[in-house]
Amino acid sequence: MKDSSVRIPRIGVMDSGMGGLSVLRELLALPYQVEFLYYGDLANSPYGEKSTSQILDLTRAVCHFFISKKVDAILLACNTATSAAALKLREELSVPIFGMEPAIKPALLAHEKEKIALLATAVTHREEKLQELKADLGAKERILHLNCDGLAHLVDQGDLQGARNLLQNILRIPKEEGVKALVLGCTHYVFLKNEIMDLYPEAILHDGNQGTVRHLANSLHLDRVSGRPTFELHFSSPEKPNGIRQFALQLLERGL
């Protein structure tokens, strides 16, 4: 029986564009009465090709938008934003800040003594957060870094053919080296699973979406508010707002 005295939580979910919708899709499958506010910063995407300070400023601005909407927590559903901004924003803001973590540890455990490949933006690859994780896991020599700058933008544009062309070049390296375990280090890439598997059928894909959703739900005790979640969509780009919303809904319902 639901406790009517328990406040329905409001959670902000942000990304540089459409990628975080792959996380929101899993959040909406939870049996909890939660209000999710999604913000895609399309006017400033892609984040992965900006400086760390620029990403911090942009992420901070979105978080202040969420705070104006009185959210109880914020999820940076963007690996790049997490790498560049999560630690600083946790110091600055009064609400809990959650972030994404590439599924490197599960991939390493699932493929003992084998190398794994990390598909991510240049920012994610270079930031201290990832370097510390690699050191903690003792896995510096087992990770093949694949720079995927430009791929997230193609997903935002719905350009599957362009994404496929870029992936074909990116995946050439792990194919040549026989690295089959691929970690999708950007939430945008989850929408490209079919394309990746078509280009590299032997690949085994890992992403951090489910782990992030479980961690957020457990940390915020969302099981206290059983029911059905709701959501709002917000985007910073004024260009064809109806078209952007329609595309976002298509991603939520069916994926690319």
N, C-alpha and C positions, 0 to 999 in steps of 0.2 A: 504494500500500500504506500502510495506516495505521500510524503510529509509536506503538507501545504505551507508549512512555515519555512521551508527551505527555499532560498532565493534561486531563481533560474539563472545560471551563470551565463555571462556574455564573454565570448572569446574572440579576439581579433586574430585573423590569419592573413599574413602578408607575403607577397612575392614581388619580384621585379616585373612579372607579367602573368602568364597563364599557368606556369609550372606548379605553383602551389595548389592549384585546383586538383592535382593528383592526390594531394594530402587531404584536402577538404572532402573529396569524394569518399575517402575512408572514414573521416570523422562523421560524415552524415550517415554512415552505416551503423554507427553506435546506437544502442537502445537507450539514449539519455536525452532528456529535455534540455538542450543547450541552444543558445542563440549564437550562431557563428557570423561574424562580419568579415568578409573577404575583401582585401584591397590589392589590386594588381597595378603596380606603378608603371604602366605601359608608356607613359610620357617620357620616362627616364630609362627605359630598358634598352639594351641589356646591361645589367649590373656587372657582369663578369669581365667587361672590358674597361671598367673604370678604376680609379685609384681607390685605395682603402679608405682614405679620408672622404672621398665623394660618396662611397657606398654607406659609410657611417652616417653622413649628413642626410642622405636620402632615406635610409632606414629609420633614423630618428624622427624625421618629419612624418612618416607613416605611423609610427608608434604614437606620436602626439595626436594624430587624427583619431586613433583608437581610444586614447585616454579621454579625448573630448566626448567620445561616445560612451564613456563610463564602462569600459570593459574590465573584466576581473583578471584577465591574463592575455598575453600576446604570444602567438607562435610565429616565429620567423620561418615560414615554410619555403625557405630559399637557402641552399647551402652556402652561396656566396655571401649573402647578408649575415648569416650565422657566423661564418668565418671572420668577417670584417667588423661586425658590430655587436654581437651578442654580449661579450664580456663587458664592454663599456656601457651598454645600455642597462645591463643588470645593476651597475653601480649608480646610474643616474635616475632610473625610473622606480616608481613605488609598486608597480604590479609585476608579478612573475613573468619572466621572459624565457620562453622555450625556443629551442633551435633544432636544426637538422644535423645529423651526424652520418656521414657515409657509412654504409654497412661493411666497413673494412674488417672489423673483428669477426663477425659471423662468417664472412667469406674466407678469411684466413683459417678459421677453425674447420670449415667445411672442406677445405682443400689443403690439408696438411702437407708441408714440404713442397708445395707448388707455388708458383708466382701467381699473383692476381693483378688485374689491370683496373685502374681507377680512371673513369671518365668524368672529367670535371673542368671547371673554368680555371684560367690561370690564377685568379685570386684564391680560389679554394686550394689549389696545389701549393701556393707559396706561403699561405698564412701560417702563423705560429701554431694555431690550434691543431692543424693536421700534422705538423712536425712533431708536436708533443705526443699525439696519439700514436704515430709510428714508433717513436722512441719507447713509449710505454709498452707497446706490443712486441718490441724487438723485431720489427718487420721492415726495416729500411731497405733491405736488399730484396724483399719479396714483392715489392709494389712497383708495377710499371705505370708511369704517369702518362696519361693521354690528354693533351690539351684540346678541349672541345669548344673553344671560343667561337661564337657565331651560331652554334647549334640551337641554343635557347631562343634566340631571336627568330629563327626559322619556324620553331614551334609556335611562337606568339603570332606569327603571320599565317599559320596554317599551311606552310609551304612544305608539304611532305616530300616532294621530289627533290627540292633543294636540300632538305635534311638528309634524305637518302644518299644524295651525291656526296655530301660532306662526310657522312658516316662511312661510306665506302672507303674513303681515304684514311679516316681515323682507324678503322678496324683492320686495315692492312697490317699494321704493326703487331697486334696480338696474334693475328692469324699466322704470320710468318714465324713468330716466336713460340707458337703452340700454347699460348696463355688463354685458357677457356673461361676462367672465372672473371666476370666483368662486374664491377661495382658502379652503379649509376649514381654518381656524386652530384647530381642536380635533379631537382624535382621535375623539371621539364622533360628529362630523358625518359621518364616513366611512360610518357605518352608515345614513345618511339620503340617500345619493346618489340612490336611486330616487325618493324623495319630492321632492327638489329638482328633478330633471329632469322629473318629472311636472308640477310647478308652473311651471317655467321651462324649457321644452324647448330654447330657444336658448342656454342657459347652457353654458359650458365649464368643467369643474371641475378644480381643482388641489389636491393635498394633499401633505404632506411625508413620508408614511410610507415610501415606497420609498427616498427619499434618505437618510432616517435609518437604515434597515436596512442599506443599502450602506455608509454611513459607519461604523457600528458593526462590521460584519463585517470591513471592511478594517482598521480601527484595531486590532482585537483579533486579527487574523490567524486568523480562524476556519477558514480553508481548511486549516489544519494538522490539523484533527480531522474529517475527512470521515466521514459517517454520517448517522444520523437523530436529530433533536432530540427531547427529552422536555420535559414541563412539569408544574408543580404550580400549583394555583389556591388563593389565600388571599384572604379578604375580612374586613373588620373588622366587618361587620354580623352579629349573631347571629340576626337575624330570618329564619326559614325557610331555613336554610343549604342544604338539599338543593335547594330551588327556585332559589336564587341560582346554585348550581353548574350546575344543568340549563340555566338561561337562558344562562349564560356559555358553556357548551359549544355551545349552539345558535348563538350569535353566532360562535364560532370556526369552526363547520362550515359555516354557510350564510349568516350575516349576517342582519340584521333583515329 
